[in-house]
């Protein structure tokens, strides 16, 4: 089984596919995805609904650039720039992510970012 750091790197790469099922399959059934400015999505059904909202935000492309990564057992921390491309416009979002990996899948993912940075770049 891949180590936790590789699981997270593969997961970050999966976003560029814009394949919701591939991203969803990376989570445990009881997984938690929490963008800290919002309420957490708990369980695959809730994560699926959140992905249905997020993926169209980058419908022309999503890319996670991992700047730094650190692992301690099954806990992985990332410093990233997430790029969302919509209608030719690229939104850059600096993010700190915390991942908990269990049995090769993501059991918890918490992303910390400034919502104002997103809003300022996406406002009409």
Helices and strands as residue ranges (DSSP letters): H 4-14, G 15-17, H 20-25, E 27-35, E 41-42, H 44-54, G 55-58, E 61-72, E 75-86, E 89-102, E 105-112, H 115-122
